């Protein structure tokens, strides 16, 4: 009858929470004492209440008794189904106080807030890189483990993430869904579009610590740094000459192969480099830039 009357005579001495039955109070007290008498026989995880253990066992058994009437998705717990139903209702009652972005779940808002606070509580034990979400850390760990579960059916390339495989498949399909609003150029990946936009904005976030020259991409900065370090990783297999850029090595190899892809449209003379062809064209045009 206490359920109907609302009477809760049993009170927790630690936090003041009240209960209708003494056994409910006893179960609650395990939160404060840390006692977890119910253990999972599959993974050893322990719980304060037998009901929580029963819910947990569904992870191992695969039983998902709670089904969404909208899309048919199933869940192990009723609370997860309730949270999921907010997606269909469109209700986003959790709003960020910084940027006013709204979310359906409070957990999503909490994860989002780490963007503003720059809090990254999940750290990789291998390289100490930190992440805002545990799922991002789990994905990152595949880099260290070498596990690549996702394989391209076209060329056999393997990827650590399903998203990377999807992006890679666009190479084969030719799909470029990301378009620049300034010039209309399209890209297979959103990150490539973001990098490209720096051409229009003039943003060059990557600066050389030696000379102060700035670049739109980190890869261009890394290549530039070879000028200061003197590193020339690309070596000609014929004469042993070394180069800072792979493109310079490719151009140099034409000397040995005799390949001259640049042809003068006036007299038919061929050249190994486009710059040599351009200089030659001055003979026909009569342009003398150096007076």
C-alpha positions as CSV (number, residue, x, y, z in Angstrom):
1,X,0.0,0.0,0.0
2,X,3.0,2.3,0.5
3,X,3.3,2.6,-3.3
4,X,-0.2,4.1,-3.5
5,X,0.1,6.3,-0.3
6,X,3.6,7.5,-1.2
7,X,4.9,6.7,2.3
8,X,8.6,6.0,2.4
9,X,9.6,5.2,6.0
10,X,13.1,3.9,5.2
11,X,15.7,6.6,4.8
12,X,19.4,6.4,3.8
13,X,21.6,7.9,6.5
14,X,24.3,8.8,3.9
15,X,22.3,10.8,1.4
16,X,18.8,11.1,2.7
17,X,17.1,9.2,-0.1
18,X,13.9,7.5,1.0
19,X,12.4,4.1,0.1
20,X,9.1,2.3,0.6
21,X,10.7,-1.0,1.5
22,X,13.7,-1.9,3.7
23,X,15.2,-4.3,1.1
24,X,15.3,-1.4,-1.4
25,X,17.2,0.6,1.2
26,X,19.6,-2.3,1.7
27,X,20.3,-2.6,-2.0
28,X,20.8,1.2,-2.2
29,X,23.3,1.2,0.7
30,X,25.7,-0.9,-1.5
31,X,26.3,2.2,-3.6
32,X,27.9,3.9,-0.6
33,X,29.7,0.8,0.7
34,X,30.9,-0.3,-2.7
35,X,29.8,-3.9,-2.1
36,X,28.9,-5.6,-5.4
37,X,27.8,-9.2,-4.6
38,X,26.4,-10.0,-8.0
39,X,29.1,-11.2,-10.5
40,X,28.8,-11.9,-14.2
41,X,30.0,-15.5,-15.0
42,X,31.0,-14.4,-18.5
43,X,33.3,-11.4,-17.9
44,X,33.6,-11.0,-14.1
45,X,32.0,-7.6,-13.9
46,X,30.2,-7.0,-10.6
47,X,27.0,-5.2,-9.7
48,X,25.3,-3.9,-6.5
49,X,21.9,-5.3,-7.6
50,X,20.8,-8.6,-9.2
51,X,18.5,-6.6,-11.6
52,X,21.5,-4.8,-13.0
53,X,23.3,-8.1,-13.5
54,X,20.3,-9.5,-15.4
55,X,20.3,-6.4,-17.7
56,X,24.1,-6.8,-18.2
57,X,23.7,-10.5,-19.2
58,X,21.8,-9.4,-22.3
59,X,25.0,-8.1,-23.7
60,X,26.4,-11.7,-23.7
61,X,23.2,-13.4,-24.7
62,X,22.3,-10.9,-27.4
63,X,18.8,-10.6,-26.1
64,X,17.2,-7.2,-26.9
65,X,13.6,-7.2,-25.7
66,X,12.9,-3.6,-26.2
67,X,12.0,-2.7,-29.9
68,X,11.4,0.7,-31.5
69,X,8.0,0.8,-33.1
70,X,9.2,3.4,-35.6
71,X,12.3,1.8,-37.1
72,X,12.5,-1.7,-35.5
73,X,15.8,-1.1,-33.8
74,X,16.2,-3.2,-30.6
75,X,17.8,-2.5,-27.2
76,X,18.8,-4.4,-24.1
77,X,17.4,-1.8,-21.8
78,X,14.1,0.2,-21.7
79,X,16.0,3.4,-20.9
80,X,18.1,3.1,-24.1
81,X,14.8,2.7,-26.1
82,X,13.4,5.8,-24.4
83,X,16.5,7.8,-25.3
84,X,16.4,6.5,-28.8
85,X,12.7,7.5,-29.3
86,X,13.8,11.2,-29.0
87,X,15.5,10.8,-32.4
88,X,12.1,10.2,-34.0
89,X,10.3,12.9,-32.1
90,X,12.9,15.5,-33.1
91,X,12.9,16.9,-29.6
92,X,16.3,18.4,-28.7
93,X,15.9,19.7,-25.2
94,X,19.6,19.7,-24.3
95,X,21.2,23.0,-25.4
96,X,24.8,24.1,-25.3
97,X,25.2,27.4,-23.4
98,X,28.3,28.3,-25.5
99,X,27.2,27.8,-29.1
100,X,23.5,27.1,-28.6
101,X,23.7,23.8,-30.5
102,X,20.9,21.4,-29.3
103,X,21.0,17.6,-28.7
104,X,18.5,14.9,-28.1
105,X,20.5,13.3,-25.3
106,X,22.2,14.8,-22.3
107,X,25.2,12.5,-22.9
108,X,25.6,14.0,-26.3
109,X,25.6,17.5,-24.8
110,X,28.2,16.4,-22.2
111,X,30.5,15.1,-25.0
112,X,30.0,18.2,-27.1
113,X,31.0,20.5,-24.2
114,X,34.4,19.0,-24.2
115,X,35.0,20.8,-27.5
116,X,34.6,24.1,-25.7
117,X,36.5,23.1,-22.5
118,X,39.1,21.2,-24.6
119,X,38.8,18.4,-22.1
120,X,40.2,15.1,-23.4
121,X,39.9,12.6,-20.7
122,X,40.6,9.5,-22.8
123,X,44.4,9.0,-23.3
124,X,46.2,6.5,-25.5
125,X,48.6,4.4,-23.5
126,X,50.8,3.9,-26.5
127,X,51.4,7.5,-27.8
128,X,49.7,9.6,-25.1
129,X,47.3,11.2,-27.6
130,X,44.1,12.3,-25.9
131,X,40.5,12.2,-27.1
132,X,37.2,13.7,-26.1
133,X,35.3,10.4,-26.6
134,X,36.1,6.8,-25.6
135,X,34.9,5.7,-29.0
136,X,37.5,7.9,-30.7
137,X,40.2,6.3,-28.5
138,X,39.0,2.8,-29.4
139,X,39.2,3.6,-33.1
140,X,42.6,5.2,-32.6
141,X,44.0,2.1,-30.9
142,X,43.6,0.1,-34.1
143,X,46.5,2.1,-35.5
144,X,48.8,0.6,-32.9
145,X,47.4,-2.9,-33.0
146,X,47.6,-3.0,-36.8
147,X,44.1,-4.4,-37.1
148,X,42.4,-3.4,-40.3
149,X,39.0,-5.1,-40.4
150,X,37.7,-3.2,-43.5
151,X,38.9,-4.3,-46.9
152,X,38.2,-2.7,-50.3
153,X,36.6,-5.1,-52.7
154,X,38.1,-3.3,-55.7
155,X,41.8,-3.2,-54.8
156,X,42.2,-5.0,-51.5
157,X,43.3,-2.0,-49.5
158,X,42.6,-2.4,-45.8
159,X,41.4,0.3,-43.4
160,X,41.1,0.6,-39.7
161,X,37.8,2.4,-39.8
162,X,34.6,1.8,-41.9
163,X,34.5,5.6,-42.6
164,X,38.0,5.5,-44.1
165,X,36.9,2.6,-46.4
166,X,33.8,4.5,-47.5
167,X,36.0,7.6,-48.3
168,X,38.5,5.3,-50.1
169,X,35.7,3.7,-52.2
170,X,35.0,7.1,-53.8
171,X,38.3,6.8,-55.6
172,X,36.9,3.8,-57.5
173,X,33.4,5.2,-58.0
174,X,34.6,8.7,-58.9
175,X,32.1,10.2,-56.5
176,X,33.1,13.7,-55.1
177,X,30.2,14.9,-52.9
178,X,32.1,17.8,-51.3
179,X,32.0,20.9,-53.5
180,X,33.8,24.3,-53.1
181,X,31.2,27.1,-53.0
182,X,33.9,29.5,-54.4
183,X,35.1,27.7,-57.5
184,X,33.0,24.6,-57.8
185,X,35.9,22.1,-57.4
186,X,34.7,18.8,-55.9
187,X,36.5,16.5,-53.5
188,X,36.1,12.9,-52.2
189,X,36.6,13.9,-48.6
190,X,35.5,16.8,-46.5
191,X,39.0,17.3,-45.1
192,X,40.3,17.9,-48.6
193,X,37.7,20.5,-49.1
194,X,38.6,22.2,-45.8
195,X,42.2,22.3,-46.9
196,X,41.3,23.6,-50.3
197,X,39.2,26.5,-48.9
198,X,42.4,27.9,-47.4
199,X,43.4,28.9,-51.0
200,X,40.4,31.2,-51.1
201,X,40.6,32.5,-47.5
202,X,44.4,32.9,-47.7
203,X,44.7,31.1,-44.4
204,X,48.1,29.5,-43.9
205,X,48.2,27.9,-40.4
206,X,51.4,26.0,-40.8
207,X,54.5,28.1,-40.2
208,X,58.2,27.3,-40.6
209,X,60.0,27.9,-37.3
210,X,63.3,28.6,-39.3
211,X,62.2,31.2,-41.8
212,X,58.6,32.1,-41.0
213,X,57.2,30.9,-44.3
214,X,53.6,29.8,-44.0
215,X,51.7,27.0,-45.8
216,X,48.2,25.9,-46.2
217,X,49.0,22.2,-45.6
218,X,51.2,20.5,-43.0
219,X,52.6,18.2,-45.7
220,X,53.9,21.2,-47.6
221,X,55.6,22.5,-44.5
222,X,57.3,19.1,-43.9
223,X,58.6,19.2,-47.5
224,X,59.8,22.7,-47.1
225,X,61.7,21.8,-43.9
226,X,64.0,19.7,-46.0
227,X,65.6,22.9,-47.4
228,X,66.7,23.8,-43.9
229,X,67.7,20.3,-42.8
230,X,69.4,19.4,-46.1
231,X,67.5,16.1,-46.2
232,X,67.2,14.6,-49.7
233,X,65.3,11.4,-49.4
234,X,64.8,10.8,-53.1
235,X,67.9,9.3,-54.9
236,X,68.4,8.5,-58.6
237,X,69.2,4.8,-59.0
238,X,71.2,5.6,-62.1
239,X,73.7,8.3,-61.0
240,X,73.0,8.6,-57.3
241,X,72.0,12.2,-57.3
242,X,69.6,13.1,-54.5
243,X,66.6,15.4,-54.3
244,X,64.3,16.9,-51.7
245,X,61.1,16.3,-53.8
246,X,59.9,13.2,-55.6
247,X,58.8,15.4,-58.5
248,X,62.3,16.7,-59.0
249,X,63.6,13.1,-59.1
250,X,61.0,12.2,-61.7
251,X,62.0,15.2,-63.9
252,X,65.7,14.3,-63.5
253,X,65.0,10.7,-64.6
254,X,64.1,12.0,-68.1
255,X,67.8,12.9,-68.6
256,X,68.6,9.2,-68.4
257,X,65.5,7.9,-70.2
258,X,65.6,10.6,-72.9
259,X,61.9,11.2,-72.4
260,X,60.9,14.7,-73.5
261,X,57.1,15.2,-73.0
262,X,57.1,19.0,-73.7
263,X,56.9,19.9,-77.4
264,X,57.2,23.3,-79.1
265,X,54.1,23.9,-81.3
266,X,56.1,26.1,-83.6
267,X,59.1,24.0,-84.6
268,X,58.5,20.6,-83.0
269,X,61.5,20.7,-80.6
270,X,61.0,18.7,-77.5
271,X,62.1,19.3,-73.9
272,X,62.4,17.3,-70.6
273,X,60.9,20.2,-68.6
274,X,58.1,22.7,-69.1
275,X,60.3,25.6,-68.0
276,X,62.7,24.8,-70.8
277,X,59.9,24.8,-73.3
278,X,58.7,28.2,-72.0
279,X,62.1,29.7,-72.3
280,X,62.4,28.3,-75.9
281,X,59.1,29.8,-76.9
282,X,60.6,33.3,-76.5
283,X,62.6,32.7,-79.6
284,X,59.4,32.5,-81.6
285,X,57.5,35.2,-79.8
286,X,60.5,37.6,-79.7
287,X,59.9,38.3,-76.0
288,X,63.1,39.4,-74.2
289,X,62.2,39.7,-70.5
290,X,65.8,40.4,-69.5
291,X,67.0,43.6,-70.9
